[in-house]
Amino acid sequence: MTLADSEIEYIEGILGRQMNELEEGMLDVMFSEHCSYKSSRPFLRAFPTEGENIILGPGDDAGLVSVTDKYALAVGMESHNHPSAIEPYGGAGTGIGGILRDIISMGAMPIALLDSLRFGPLEDEKSRYLFEHVVKGISDYGNRVGVPTVAGEIEFDESFRTNPLVNVMCVGLVEKDKIVRAQAPNIGDVFLLMGGTTGRDGIHGVTFASEELTSDSETEDRPAVQVADPFTKKRVLEASLEILEKINVSGVKDLGGGGLTCCISELVDSSQNGALVDLRAIPLRETGMTPYEIMLSESQERMVFVINPNDVELAQKICDKHEIVSSVIGEVIEGNNMIISDEGEELANLPTILLADPPSIDRPIAEIPEDTQKIELKEPGIHTSLPKLLSSPNIASKQWVYKQYDHEVQVRTVVKPGDDAAVLRIDEDTAIALTTDSNTIHTKLSPFDGAAGCVAEAIRNVISMGATPYAVVDCLNFGNPETPEILWQFKTAIEGMALVAEKSCNTP
């Protein structure tokens, strides 16, 4: 359970009553760190988010950057660490699936994937198992969906022996006049749920993602890991793009963390409207599912389109053509509440702002004192040290990883993996350079300098390809924010990143 006693008191003070089981489950998910950013939001405001080429900064499923007069680039990055620690093949696959849906949600066609991975030492059997199966999960999912994996990075360190980091970046291309947002501005529009059916997998996935892993996590938390389905994703991608092409869609959002609860509440809250959801209209994969399970399920490959009722028939014909399930599950209503009903019986009634925008928490921060102890180092001979350095998996060629990925599908890739950055063709006159960079050891030693150095390195890498830095996206992985020292690391790292991005290169 995520909700603290103080949060329960706050919620029930607003409601003027006690929550029922379904309402408590919905709010528990939305108050998780993963969905609410309740500990991190005050510090994230330090990032520069506006610039000459920035169409949309943080706040939606992906950022938007102008790259030509006609096209914008949708850019997003997210992690799937805990699921990959429990089930590395499926966890990595669903991580890719999630970021692909985020890009589709902006109306964009995904054109490239990049991966930033961290594992324990390869000598460790468990670390090697996680590494091999994460790479396999990335390869199988990306190759089957038809989106090239064009760049990335891998680091092996003792810090990640029990908890690997699996961060996935995706970019997509969208014509500027066809950009869509996660919104529901029109009363009477309906919610069309399409894609995969709803099952019991992934329930409380976001609360699991916000918790610390334990020795029991591999067995106890396995139900929280979603099931990947790249073949359905391919059909969902194609059907989504066709719907966006043929129908004037009011809004669209994918179902990831928090499932239908998160998706619907954020759609309507952004437009200051309410939502009525008909539980019986939701296509299910399993029998006997409770309202709690249905609303909290994080089953993959699902999207919600907000459309006019007159467009439902065409949208469903498109879904049928692509052999995916679709159903109208509710409508946009007046007011500011999200109502869940079952054959007319009201099961939950919650303010959307309570779900979509929980209050931030002002947690204590404690600086970690600088370690000034001097260490005597004995310099080994070059004949010993050079072969050891060159044979380190952190320095050696990563060809043995990226050769498993299809990096030429869609025939946009100009510079392939192995260089400082990937380069992809946009049109006859324009190309983009993409890279991922981080340095966990430096950031651990000095959060400010290490994080600043990560941004600086990324900027240098795209400059080395002849490109001008346009924008930075981040995917930050830290420990429990309830620990004051960890929160200080987080805050200080952001300050370092923001300084380099804004002052040195004027890059939002």
C-alpha positions in Angstrom: 0.0 0.0 0.0 1.4 3.4 -1.1 -1.0 5.7 0.8 0.3 7.0 4.1 -2.0 7.7 7.0 -1.6 11.5 6.3 -2.6 11.0 2.7 -5.6 8.9 3.6 -6.7 11.7 6.0 -6.1 14.3 3.3 -8.1 12.4 0.7 -11.1 11.6 3.0 -11.1 15.2 4.1 -11.6 16.3 0.5 -14.2 13.5 -0.1 -16.0 14.1 3.1 -16.3 10.4 3.5 -14.3 7.2 3.7 -13.1 5.6 0.5 -14.4 2.2 -0.7 -12.0 -0.6 -1.7 -12.1 0.4 -5.4 -11.5 4.1 -4.7 -8.7 3.3 -2.3 -7.0 1.1 -4.9 -7.3 3.8 -7.6 -5.9 6.5 -5.4 -3.2 4.1 -4.1 -1.9 3.7 -7.6 -2.1 7.4 -8.5 -0.4 8.5 -5.3 2.6 6.1 -6.0 5.9 7.8 -6.8 5.8 6.4 -10.3 2.5 8.1 -11.2 2.5 11.2 -9.0 6.2 12.3 -8.9 5.2 13.6 -5.5 8.7 13.7 -4.2 10.5 14.8 -7.4 8.2 17.5 -8.9 9.6 20.4 -6.8 13.2 19.6 -8.1 12.3 18.9 -11.7 11.2 22.5 -12.1 14.9 23.4 -12.2 15.2 22.0 -15.7 15.1 24.5 -18.6 12.0 23.5 -20.6 11.6 26.2 -23.2 13.6 27.1 -26.3 13.4 28.2 -29.9 12.8 24.8 -31.3 10.7 23.4 -28.5 7.0 22.9 -29.3 6.1 21.0 -26.1 8.1 20.5 -23.0 7.3 18.2 -20.0 3.7 17.4 -19.1 2.5 15.0 -21.8 3.5 11.5 -22.9 6.5 12.9 -24.9 8.2 16.2 -25.7 8.0 17.8 -29.2 10.9 19.4 -31.0 10.7 21.2 -34.4 13.1 19.7 -36.9 11.8 21.0 -40.2 9.1 23.4 -41.4 6.8 20.3 -41.8 7.9 17.9 -39.1 8.3 17.7 -35.4 10.2 15.0 -33.4 8.4 13.4 -30.5 11.0 12.3 -27.9 10.5 10.3 -24.7 12.5 8.1 -22.4 11.4 5.8 -19.5 12.7 3.0 -17.4 11.5 -0.6 -16.7 14.0 -1.5 -14.0 12.0 -3.6 -11.4 10.1 -5.6 -14.0 13.4 -6.4 -15.8 14.9 -7.6 -12.5 12.0 -10.0 -12.0 11.5 -11.2 -15.5 14.2 -9.7 -17.7 12.9 -10.8 -21.1 9.4 -9.6 -20.6 10.4 -6.6 -18.5 12.6 -5.3 -21.3 10.0 -6.0 -24.0 7.2 -4.2 -22.1 9.6 -1.3 -21.5 10.0 -0.8 -25.2 6.2 -1.3 -25.7 5.5 1.5 -23.2 7.7 4.1 -24.8 6.5 3.2 -28.3 2.9 3.9 -27.1 4.0 7.2 -25.6 5.3 8.3 -29.0 2.2 7.1 -30.8 0.1 9.1 -28.3 1.5 12.3 -29.7 0.3 11.3 -33.2 3.9 10.3 -34.2 5.3 7.3 -36.1 8.1 5.8 -34.0 11.4 5.8 -36.1 14.1 4.8 -33.6 14.9 3.2 -30.3 17.9 3.8 -28.0 18.8 1.8 -24.8 20.8 2.8 -21.7 21.5 -0.4 -19.7 23.2 -1.2 -16.4 24.0 -4.6 -14.9 26.1 -6.2 -12.3 29.6 -7.7 -13.1 29.5 -10.3 -15.9 31.3 -12.7 -13.6 28.2 -12.9 -11.5 25.8 -15.6 -12.8 22.6 -13.7 -12.0 23.9 -10.5 -13.6 24.9 -12.4 -16.7 21.4 -14.0 -16.9 19.7 -10.6 -16.5 22.0 -9.0 -19.1 21.5 -11.8 -21.7 17.7 -11.9 -21.4 17.2 -8.1 -21.3 19.2 -7.8 -24.5 17.1 -10.7 -26.0 13.9 -9.0 -24.9 14.9 -5.7 -26.5 16.0 -7.4 -29.7 12.9 -9.6 -30.1 10.4 -6.9 -29.3 12.0 -4.1 -31.4 12.7 -6.3 -34.4 9.2 -7.7 -34.5 7.5 -4.3 -34.2 9.7 -2.9 -37.0 11.4 0.1 -35.2 15.2 0.2 -35.4 17.4 0.2 -32.3 20.1 2.6 -33.4 22.2 3.5 -30.4 22.7 3.0 -26.7 25.1 2.2 -23.9 25.9 -0.5 -21.4 27.8 -0.4 -18.1 28.6 -3.2 -15.7 29.2 -2.4 -12.0 28.8 -3.9 -8.6 26.1 -1.4 -7.8 23.6 -3.1 -10.2 24.1 -6.7 -9.1 20.6 -7.1 -7.8 18.8 -4.2 -9.6 19.6 -3.6 -13.2 18.6 -0.4 -15.0 16.7 -0.7 -18.3 16.1 2.7 -19.8 14.6 3.0 -23.3 14.4 6.2 -25.4 12.2 6.5 -28.5 11.8 9.2 -31.1 9.0 9.6 -33.6 8.1 11.8 -36.5 4.8 13.7 -36.8 3.6 16.5 -39.1 3.1 19.6 -37.1 -0.5 20.0 -38.0 -1.3 16.4 -37.0 0.1 16.6 -33.4 -2.4 15.2 -30.8 -2.4 15.5 -27.0 -3.6 13.7 -24.0 -6.8 15.6 -23.5 -10.6 15.3 -23.6 -11.9 18.9 -24.3 -15.4 18.1 -25.6 -18.4 17.1 -23.5 -20.1 14.1 -25.1 -17.0 12.7 -26.8 -16.5 9.0 -26.1 -13.6 6.9 -24.9 -12.7 4.2 -27.5 -10.5 1.5 -25.9 -8.6 -0.5 -28.5 -5.7 -3.0 -28.7 -5.1 -5.8 -26.3 -7.7 -7.1 -23.9 -7.6 -6.5 -20.1 -6.2 -9.2 -17.9 -4.8 -9.6 -14.4 -1.1 -9.0 -15.3 0.6 -5.8 -14.1 -1.8 -5.1 -11.3 -0.1 -2.6 -8.9 2.9 -2.5 -11.4 3.4 1.2 -10.6 3.5 0.7 -6.8 5.9 -2.2 -7.3 8.1 0.1 -9.4 8.2 2.6 -6.6 9.2 0.0 -3.9 12.6 -1.4 -3.0 13.4 -4.9 -4.3 13.9 -7.6 -1.7 15.0 -11.2 -1.8 11.3 -12.2 -2.1 10.5 -9.9 -5.0 11.2 -12.4 -7.7 8.3 -14.6 -6.6 6.0 -12.2 -4.7 6.0 -9.4 -7.3 5.9 -11.4 -10.5 2.2 -10.8 -11.0 3.0 -7.0 -11.2 5.1 -7.6 -14.3 3.1 -7.0 -17.5 3.1 -9.4 -20.5 4.7 -8.2 -23.7 3.0 -8.8 -27.1 5.0 -7.3 -29.9 2.7 -8.7 -32.7 -0.4 -7.0 -31.2 1.7 -3.9 -30.7 2.5 -3.8 -34.4 -1.2 -4.0 -35.2 -2.0 -1.3 -32.6 0.6 1.0 -34.1 -0.7 0.6 -37.6 -4.4 0.9 -36.5 -3.6 4.0 -34.4 -1.9 5.8 -37.2 -4.7 5.1 -39.5 -7.3 6.3 -37.0 -5.3 9.5 -36.6 -5.1 9.9 -40.3 -8.8 9.4 -41.1 -10.5 10.8 -37.9 -10.3 14.2 -36.2 -9.3 12.8 -32.8 -9.8 15.0 -29.8 -7.2 13.3 -27.7 -5.3 10.0 -27.3 -3.4 8.3 -24.5 -1.8 4.9 -24.0 -2.5 2.6 -21.1 0.7 2.1 -19.1 1.3 2.6 -15.4 -1.9 2.8 -13.5 -4.0 1.4 -16.4 -7.4 2.8 -17.1 -7.4 4.7 -13.8 -4.4 6.8 -14.8 -5.3 7.1 -18.5 -8.9 8.3 -18.2 -8.3 10.6 -15.2 -5.3 12.4 -16.9 -7.2 12.8 -20.1 -10.1 14.6 -18.6 -8.3 16.4 -15.9 -6.1 18.2 -18.5 -9.3 19.6 -20.0 -11.0 20.2 -16.6 -13.8 17.8 -17.5 -15.2 14.6 -16.0 -15.5 11.0 -17.1 -18.0 8.2 -16.9 -16.6 4.7 -17.4 -18.8 1.7 -18.0 -17.0 -1.3 -16.5 -19.1 -3.8 -18.4 -17.9 -2.4 -21.7 -14.2 -3.2 -21.1 -13.1 -6.2 -23.1 -11.6 -8.8 -20.7 -9.1 -11.6 -21.3 -9.9 -13.4 -18.0 -13.2 -14.4 -16.3 -14.2 -13.3 -12.9 -12.2 -10.1 -12.8 -13.2 -7.7 -10.1 -13.7 -3.9 -10.6 -10.5 -3.4 -8.6 -8.6 -5.6 -11.0 -10.1 -4.1 -14.1 -9.3 -0.5 -13.2 -5.8 -1.3 -12.0 -4.7 -3.8 -14.6 -1.6 -2.7 -16.6 -2.2 -5.2 -19.5 -0.1 -4.0 -22.4 -0.8 -2.8 -26.0 -3.9 -0.7 -25.1 -4.8 2.8 -26.3 -7.7 5.1 -25.6 -8.9 7.5 -28.3 -11.2 10.4 -27.4 -13.5 10.8 -30.4 -16.9 12.1 -31.5 -19.7 9.4 -31.3 -20.3 9.9 -35.0 -16.7 8.6 -35.7 -17.0 5.4 -33.7 -18.2 3.2 -36.6 -15.2 4.2 -38.8 -12.7 3.8 -35.9 -14.0 0.4 -35.1 -13.9 -0.7 -38.8 -10.2 0.3 -38.8 -9.6 -1.8 -35.7 -11.4 -4.7 -37.2 -9.3 -4.5 -40.3 -6.2 -4.7 -38.2 -7.7 -7.6 -36.1 -7.7 -5.8 -32.8 -10.4 -5.4 -30.2 -12.2 -2.1 -29.7 -15.0 -0.9 -27.5 -16.6 2.4 -26.3 -16.1 2.3 -22.6 -17.4 5.6 -21.5 -17.8 9.3 -22.2 -16.6 12.8 -21.3 -19.1 14.4 -19.0 -19.5 17.8 -17.3 -17.9 18.3 -13.9 -14.6 17.3 -12.5 -15.1 13.8 -11.3 -14.3 10.3 -12.6 -17.2 8.0 -12.1 -17.0 4.2 -12.5 -20.3 2.4 -13.0 -21.5 -1.2 -13.5 -24.9 -1.4 -15.2 -25.9 1.9 -13.7 -24.5 1.2 -10.3 -22.0 3.7 -9.2 -18.8 1.9 -7.9 -16.4 4.9 -7.5 -16.7 8.7 -7.7 -13.5 10.6 -7.3 -12.3 14.1 -8.2 -10.0 13.9 -11.3 -7.5 16.4 -9.8 -7.1 14.1 -6.8 -6.2 11.2 -9.1 -4.2 13.1 -11.7 -2.5 15.7 -9.6 -1.8 14.5 -6.1 0.0 17.0 -3.8 3.8 17.1 -3.7 5.6 16.1 -0.5 8.3 18.3 1.0 10.7 15.6 2.2 13.9 16.2 4.3 17.2 16.4 2.5 20.6 15.6 4.0 23.9 16.3 2.2 26.4 13.5 2.0 29.8 14.8 3.3 32.6 14.8 0.8 35.1 12.0 1.3 38.5 13.8 1.5 40.5 10.7 2.6 43.6 10.3 0.5 44.3 6.9 -1.0 47.7 5.7 -2.0 47.7 4.2 -5.4 50.3 1.8 -6.8 50.6 2.3 -10.5 50.8 -1.0 -12.4 52.9 -1.4 -15.4 51.5 -0.6 -18.8 51.9 -4.2 -19.9 49.6 -5.2 -17.1 47.1 -2.3 -17.1 46.5 -1.8 -20.8 45.3 -5.4 -21.7 43.1 -5.3 -18.5 41.5 -2.0 -19.5 40.9 -3.0 -23.1 39.4 -6.3 -22.1 37.0 -4.6 -19.6 33.4 -5.0 -20.8 32.9 -1.3 -20.0 35.5 -0.3 -22.6 35.5 -3.1 -25.1 33.4 -3.0 -28.3 29.6 -3.5 -27.7 29.2 -5.0 -31.2 28.3 -8.3 -29.5 25.2 -6.5 -28.2 23.9 -4.3 -31.0 24.5 -6.8 -33.8 21.4 -8.5 -32.4 19.3 -5.5 -33.2 17.8 -4.5 -36.5 19.1 -1.0 -37.0 18.2 -0.6 -40.7 14.5 -1.2 -40.8 12.6 1.9 -42.1 15.8 2.7 -44.1 16.5 6.0 -42.3 19.7 5.0 -40.5 22.6 6.9 -41.9 25.2 6.3 -39.1 24.7 3.0 -37.5 25.5 1.9 -33.9 29.2 2.0 -32.9 29.9 5.8 -33.4 29.4 8.7 -31.0 25.8 9.0 -32.0 23.3 7.6 -34.5 22.2 9.7 -37.4 18.8 9.2 -39.1 17.5 10.8 -42.3 14.3 12.9 -41.9 14.1 14.2 -45.5 16.4 14.9 -48.4 17.8 18.0 -46.6 17.6 17.1 -42.9 19.0 14.4 -40.6 19.0 14.1 -36.8 21.7 12.9 -34.4 20.7 10.8 -31.3 22.6 9.5 -28.3 22.3 8.3 -24.8 24.9 9.0 -22.2 25.4 8.6 -18.4 28.3 7.9 -16.0 27.0 6.2 -12.8 30.4 6.1 -11.1 31.1 9.8 -11.5 27.6 10.7 -10.5 27.8 8.5 -7.4 31.1 10.2 -6.4 29.8 13.7 -7.1 26.1 14.0 -8.1 26.5 17.6 -9.4 29.6 17.1 -11.4 28.8 13.6 -12.6 25.3 14.5 -13.8 26.6 17.7 -15.5 29.3 15.6 -17.2 26.6 13.2 -18.6 24.8 16.1 -20.3 28.1 17.5 -21.5 29.1 14.2 -23.0 25.8 13.8 -24.8 26.1 17.2 -26.3 29.7 16.5 -27.4 28.6 13.3 -29.0 26.0 14.9 -31.2 28.3 17.8 -32.0 30.9 15.3 -33.2 28.4 14.2 -35.8 28.1 17.7 -37.1 24.7 18.3 -35.4 23.5 21.2 -33.4 22.1 20.2 -29.9 18.4 20.9 -29.9 17.0 19.2 -26.7 17.8 16.8 -23.9 15.4 14.2 -22.4 16.2 12.4 -19.2 15.4 9.2 -17.4 16.6 9.5 -13.8 17.1 6.4 -11.7 17.7 6.9 -7.9 17.0 5.1 -4.7 14.2 5.7 -2.2 13.4 9.5 -2.0 12.3 9.0 1.6 16.0 8.6 2.4 17.3 12.2 2.9 20.7 11.5 1.5 19.3 10.0 -1.7 17.0 12.9 -2.2 20.0 15.2 -1.9 21.8 13.2 -4.6 18.7 13.5 -6.8 18.4 17.3 -6.3 22.1 17.9 -6.8 22.2 15.8 -10.0 19.4 17.8 -11.5 21.1 21.1 -10.6 24.2 19.9 -12.5 22.3 18.7 -15.5 20.3 22.0 -15.7 23.3 24.1 -15.5 25.1 22.5 -18.4 21.9 22.4 -20.5 20.9 26.0 -20.0 24.2 27.9 -19.4 26.7 26.1 -21.6 24.6 25.1 -24.6 21.2 26.8 -24.2 19.6 23.4 -24.7 16.2 22.8 -23.0 
